[in-house]
Amino acid sequence: AIRLGIFISTLIIATILVFQLAWLKKVYRFEEKEFDHSVLKAIRGLYEDLDVSSYNSSHLNELIEKPAQHLYLAHINLPVNPDTLSSYLQYELEDFDIFTNCQLAIYNHAGKKYTYSDLLTSAGAKESVNKPPVLFNRDYDYIALNFPNRRQYILSQMNFWIISSAVLLIVLLLFGASLYYFYRQKFLNETQKDFIHNFTHEFKTPVAVISLAADVLKDSAIATRPEKLSTYAGIVENQAHYLHNQIDKLLQFAYTESGQLHLDKKEVDIHTLVKEAVHNLGPLISEKKARLEYDLRAAPSLLVADRDYLLIVITNLLDNAIKYAREPVILISTVNTVRNLVLSVKDNGIGIEQHEVKKLFRKFYRVRRGDTYTTKGFGIGLSFVKKILDAHGGKIKIDTKPGEGSTFIMEIPVH
């Protein structure tokens, strides 16, 4: 529901922004038309003030040509006093609220050149070089009015709309950022609650078992039954070992999260590490009555890596393979490729749905079946594995099918 709400909100924000941009473009075009109308009115006023054209209101558009966005050509009858023309034109432009620089030139079609040019400056307008407009050869005399800063002037007239649109854009972006932050905080809050729940669940049972065993061991009669004493001492030892392993995992993960991994790379034998990981998991293998099979074909089996971190990777993969099967049968394989050494761990466990595969390497993520987790753990093992392999320039992939088991394939560069 939250994702859908964020998607709809994002869609609405994007739609508003599109409409806002379209509206600004429409306002700009409107201002362009208003500018054109004001220039035409100024030229009409000039015609009415000075006897320089056979102007009448019915054919004003026939006397004015617009060859470019910022250039206007208006028919006139020569001769004309240039200073008077400049003075009256300046007055007309300001009268119709055109406060931007105008380059004025008088064209004589007999000589096919400009005979006069002037720059009509406006208060507050940017300075412009006094040069005549582009020459257009015509078979009549005309005055050329060029507005070099036309676009900037029109945009300045839109300041209120541009600022209001910018404010709206910022508000919408802040709103979008707030939605993302809210969603992120909700995710982090759920992750934190999930972690606390898992932590409590993981430690509650061993502590309870150790407490019960301690009560039995405190009984003075236990000394007369050495087999029972040994059994309960073994229970305490196993549960303490389990707690120790879980605490080690948390500490290792916390350490790696605090910064980059500091690798101590040396030449190691992958087969030796496999045997050591199997030895370390001996109690779990015995408890689950797991059967391990080997297909160690990598020759040579040496690679340059951090021994301790690589051992953690192999141990985690084997640990998962054992835990996620009722009667575990695990195949451990190694093989060489051109540049990599490949280790695969295949199990006969419950398998993983395809939509869950990409999530397995997220911190604290664990596969659920309904409202319960499929096994114990904190959901940090595979995240830790991926981080270690990334630091080595390696990668990991999963081949899985629900109900038929999974194969975790690890590739690490030999050098």
C-alpha positions in Angstrom: 0.0 0.0 0.0 2.8 2.4 0.9 4.7 1.6 -2.4 1.5 2.1 -4.4 0.9 5.4 -2.5 4.4 6.6 -3.3 4.1 5.6 -6.9 0.8 7.4 -7.3 2.2 10.5 -5.5 5.2 10.4 -7.8 3.0 10.2 -10.9 0.9 13.1 -9.7 4.1 15.2 -9.0 5.4 14.4 -12.4 2.1 15.3 -14.0 2.0 18.6 -12.1 5.5 19.4 -13.3 4.7 18.6 -16.9 1.6 20.9 -16.8 3.6 23.6 -15.0 6.2 23.6 -17.8 3.6 23.6 -20.5 1.8 26.5 -18.7 5.1 28.4 -18.5 5.7 27.9 -22.2 2.1 29.1 -22.9 2.7 32.2 -20.7 6.0 32.9 -22.6 4.2 32.7 -25.9 1.5 35.1 -24.6 4.2 37.6 -23.5 5.8 37.3 -27.0 2.5 38.3 -28.6 2.1 41.1 -26.1 5.5 42.4 -27.0 4.7 42.2 -30.7 1.5 44.1 -30.2 3.3 46.8 -28.2 5.9 47.3 -30.9 3.1 47.6 -33.6 1.4 50.2 -31.4 4.6 52.1 -31.0 5.1 52.1 -34.8 1.5 53.2 -35.3 2.1 56.0 -32.9 5.2 57.0 -34.8 3.2 57.1 -38.1 0.6 59.3 -36.4 3.2 61.7 -34.9 5.3 62.1 -38.0 4.3 62.3 -41.7 6.6 59.4 -42.8 4.1 57.0 -44.3 0.8 56.7 -46.0 -0.6 55.0 -42.9 -4.2 54.2 -42.3 -5.6 51.8 -39.7 -6.8 49.3 -42.3 -3.4 48.3 -43.7 -0.9 48.7 -40.8 0.1 45.0 -41.0 1.0 45.6 -44.7 3.5 48.3 -43.8 5.4 46.2 -41.2 7.4 43.1 -41.8 9.0 40.7 -39.3 11.8 38.7 -40.9 13.2 37.6 -37.5 11.9 37.1 -34.0 13.6 40.3 -32.7 13.5 42.4 -35.9 10.8 44.6 -37.4 10.9 46.4 -40.7 8.4 49.4 -41.1 7.8 51.3 -44.4 8.7 55.0 -44.3 8.9 57.8 -46.9 12.3 59.5 -47.1 13.7 62.0 -46.5 13.2 62.1 -42.7 15.0 63.8 -39.9 16.9 61.0 -38.0 17.1 62.8 -34.7 13.4 63.6 -34.7 12.7 60.0 -35.7 14.8 58.6 -32.8 13.3 61.0 -30.3 9.6 60.2 -31.2 10.3 56.4 -31.4 12.0 56.5 -28.0 8.9 58.2 -26.6 6.5 55.7 -28.2 8.4 52.6 -27.0 8.3 53.9 -23.4 4.7 54.9 -23.7 3.8 51.3 -24.5 6.0 49.9 -21.7 8.8 48.5 -23.9 11.8 49.0 -21.6 14.6 47.3 -23.5 17.3 48.5 -25.8 16.3 49.0 -29.5 18.7 49.3 -32.4 17.3 51.7 -35.0 18.4 52.0 -38.6 17.1 53.8 -41.7 17.3 51.9 -45.0 17.5 53.7 -48.3 16.5 51.3 -51.1 18.1 53.5 -53.8 21.6 53.0 -52.2 20.7 49.5 -50.8 22.2 50.4 -47.4 21.6 51.8 -44.0 22.1 55.6 -44.0 21.6 56.0 -40.3 21.8 53.9 -37.1 21.2 54.6 -33.4 20.8 52.7 -30.2 17.8 53.7 -28.1 18.6 52.7 -24.6 16.1 52.1 -21.8 16.4 52.7 -18.1 17.5 49.5 -16.3 18.2 47.7 -19.6 21.5 46.0 -20.2 24.0 47.9 -22.3 24.3 46.8 -25.9 26.8 47.5 -28.7 25.5 50.2 -31.1 25.6 48.4 -34.4 23.0 48.4 -37.2 20.7 45.4 -37.6 21.1 42.7 -40.2 20.6 44.3 -43.7 17.6 43.1 -45.7 17.4 44.4 -49.3 13.9 45.6 -50.1 12.5 47.7 -53.0 11.2 50.3 -50.5 12.6 52.5 -47.8 12.1 51.3 -44.2 13.2 51.7 -40.6 14.6 48.6 -38.9 13.9 48.1 -35.2 16.0 45.4 -33.7 15.6 44.3 -30.0 18.7 42.3 -29.1 17.6 41.6 -25.6 14.0 40.7 -26.5 14.0 37.2 -24.9 15.6 38.3 -21.7 13.1 41.2 -21.5 10.2 38.9 -21.9 11.5 36.5 -19.3 12.0 39.4 -16.9 8.3 40.2 -17.4 7.6 36.6 -16.2 9.6 36.8 -13.0 6.6 36.2 -10.8 5.5 33.1 -12.7 9.0 31.7 -12.9 9.7 32.3 -9.2 6.3 30.8 -8.2 6.9 27.8 -10.5 10.4 27.3 -8.9 8.9 27.5 -5.4 6.3 24.9 -6.4 9.0 22.7 -7.9 11.0 22.9 -4.7 7.9 22.1 -2.6 7.1 19.1 -4.8 10.7 17.8 -4.6 10.7 18.2 -0.9 7.4 16.4 -0.7 8.8 13.6 -2.8 12.0 13.5 -0.7 9.8 13.3 2.4 7.8 10.4 1.0 11.1 8.6 0.3 12.4 9.4 3.7 9.2 8.2 5.3 9.3 5.0 3.4 13.0 4.5 4.2 12.5 5.2 7.9 9.6 2.7 7.9 11.8 0.1 6.3 14.6 0.7 8.8 12.1 0.6 11.7 10.8 -2.7 10.5 14.3 -4.0 10.0 15.2 -3.0 13.5 12.1 -4.6 15.0 12.8 -7.7 12.9 16.4 -7.9 14.1 15.4 -7.4 17.8 12.8 -10.1 17.4 15.4 -12.5 15.8 18.0 -11.6 18.4 15.6 -12.3 21.3 14.4 -15.6 19.6 18.0 -16.8 18.9 19.3 -16.2 22.5 16.2 -17.0 24.5 16.2 -20.7 23.9 19.9 -21.4 24.6 19.8 -19.3 27.7 16.7 -21.2 28.9 18.3 -24.5 28.2 21.5 -23.5 30.1 19.4 -22.3 33.0 17.6 -25.6 33.2 20.9 -27.5 32.9 22.4 -25.4 35.7 19.5 -26.2 38.0 20.0 -29.9 37.4 23.8 -29.6 38.0 23.2 -27.7 41.3 21.5 -30.8 42.6 23.9 -32.6 45.0 22.6 -36.0 43.8 24.0 -35.4 40.3 27.5 -36.3 41.6 26.3 -39.9 42.0 25.2 -40.2 38.4 28.3 -39.4 36.2 26.5 -40.2 32.9 23.8 -37.7 33.7 26.4 -35.1 34.8 28.2 -35.6 31.5 25.0 -35.3 29.5 24.0 -32.0 31.1 27.6 -30.7 31.0 27.5 -31.4 27.2 24.2 -29.6 26.9 25.7 -26.5 28.5 28.8 -26.8 26.4 26.8 -27.1 23.1 24.5 -24.2 23.9 27.5 -22.0 25.0 29.2 -22.9 21.8 26.1 -22.0 19.8 25.9 -18.6 21.6 29.6 -18.0 21.1 29.2 -18.6 17.3 26.2 -16.3 17.0 28.0 -13.5 19.0 31.1 -14.0 16.7 28.8 -13.5 13.7 27.3 -10.3 15.0 30.7 -8.9 16.0 32.3 -9.8 12.6 29.3 -8.2 10.8 29.4 -5.1 12.9 33.1 -4.7 12.3 32.8 -5.0 8.5 29.9 -2.6 8.5 32.0 0.0 10.3 34.4 0.3 7.2 36.0 -1.5 4.3 37.3 -5.0 4.8 41.0 -5.1 5.5 42.2 -8.2 3.6 45.4 -10.0 4.4 45.8 -11.9 1.2 48.1 -14.9 1.1 48.2 -18.2 -0.9 45.6 -20.6 0.5 44.3 -24.0 -0.5 40.6 -24.1 -1.0 40.4 -27.8 -0.3 42.1 -27.3 3.1 39.6 -24.6 4.0 36.7 -26.8 3.0 37.9 -29.5 5.4 38.4 -27.0 8.2 34.9 -25.6 7.7 33.5 -29.1 7.8 35.4 -29.8 11.0 34.1 -26.6 12.6 30.5 -27.5 11.8 31.0 -31.1 13.2 28.4 -30.7 16.0 25.8 -29.4 13.6 26.5 -32.1 11.0 26.2 -34.8 13.7 23.0 -33.3 15.1 21.3 -33.1 11.7 22.9 -36.4 10.5 24.0 -34.7 7.4 25.8 -36.6 4.6 28.5 -34.7 2.8 29.8 -35.7 -0.7 32.8 -34.2 -2.4 33.8 -33.6 -6.0 37.0 -31.6 -5.6 38.4 -31.4 -9.1 40.2 -28.0 -8.8 43.9 -28.6 -9.7 45.6 -26.5 -8.7 43.4 -25.7 -5.7 45.5 -22.7 -4.6 44.4 -19.0 -4.8 45.4 -15.7 -3.3 42.9 -14.6 -0.7 42.3 -13.7 2.9 42.2 -17.1 4.6 40.0 -16.2 7.6 37.4 -14.3 5.6 37.3 -17.1 3.0 36.8 -19.6 5.7 33.8 -17.6 6.9 32.3 -17.7 3.4 32.6 -21.5 3.1 31.4 -22.0 6.7 28.3 -19.9 6.0 27.4 -21.7 2.8 27.8 -25.1 4.5 25.8 -23.9 7.5 22.9 -22.8 5.3 23.0 -26.0 3.4 22.7 -28.1 6.5 20.1 -26.0 8.3 17.7 -25.8 5.4 17.2 -29.5 4.8 15.5 -32.2 7.0 17.9 -34.9 6.0 20.8 -33.0 4.5 22.7 -34.5 1.6 25.3 -31.9 0.5 27.6 -32.0 -2.5 30.7 -29.8 -2.3 32.4 -29.2 -5.7 35.4 -27.3 -6.9 36.6 -26.6 -10.4 39.0 -24.3 -12.3 38.1 -21.8 -15.0 40.4 -19.6 -17.0 40.8 -17.0 -14.3 38.7 -18.2 -11.4 38.4 -21.0 -8.9 34.8 -22.0 -8.5 33.3 -23.6 -5.3 29.7 -24.8 -5.3 27.6 -26.1 -2.5 24.5 -28.1 -3.5 21.9 -29.1 -1.0 18.6 -31.0 -1.0 16.8 -28.4 1.0 13.5 -26.6 0.6 14.7 -24.4 -2.2 14.0 -20.7 -2.7 11.3 -18.9 -4.7 12.7 -16.8 -7.6 11.3 -13.6 -6.3 13.2 -14.2 -3.0 16.6 -14.8 -4.6 17.6 -11.2 -5.2 16.7 -10.3 -1.6 18.8 -13.0 0.0 21.9 -10.8 0.1 20.2 -7.9 1.9 21.1 -7.3 5.5 18.7 -9.0 8.0 16.6 -10.5 5.2 15.3 -14.0 5.9 12.9 -16.2 3.9 9.5 -16.6 5.5 6.9 -19.3 5.1 3.7 -17.5 6.0 4.2 -15.6 9.2 7.2 -17.7 10.4 10.8 -18.0 9.4 12.1 -21.2 7.8 15.0 -21.5 10.3 17.0 -19.7 13.0 19.4 -16.9 12.3 19.8 -13.1 12.0 19.7 -12.8 8.2 23.3 -11.5 8.1 25.2 -14.6 6.8 24.7 -14.2 3.0 25.0 -10.4 3.2 28.4 -11.0 4.9 29.4 -13.6 2.3 28.6 -11.2 -0.6 30.6 -8.4 1.0 33.6 -10.6 1.5 33.5 -11.9 -2.1 33.0 -8.3 -3.5 36.2 -7.3 -1.6 38.0 -10.2 -3.3 36.7 -9.3 -6.7 34.6 -12.4 -6.8 30.9 -13.1 -7.1 28.2 -15.5 -6.0 25.1 -16.8 -7.8 22.2 -19.1 -6.8 20.7 -21.9 -8.8 17.5 -23.0 -7.0 14.1 -24.6 -7.4 11.5 -24.7 -4.6 11.2 -28.2 -3.2 14.3 -29.5 -4.9 17.1 -27.6 -3.2 19.7 -24.9 -4.0 23.2 -24.6 -5.3 25.3 -21.7 -4.2 28.2 -21.0 -6.7 31.1 -18.9 -5.6 33.7 -17.6 -8.0 37.0 -16.0 -6.8 39.9 -14.9 -9.0 42.9 -17.1 -8.5 45.2 -14.0 -8.5 
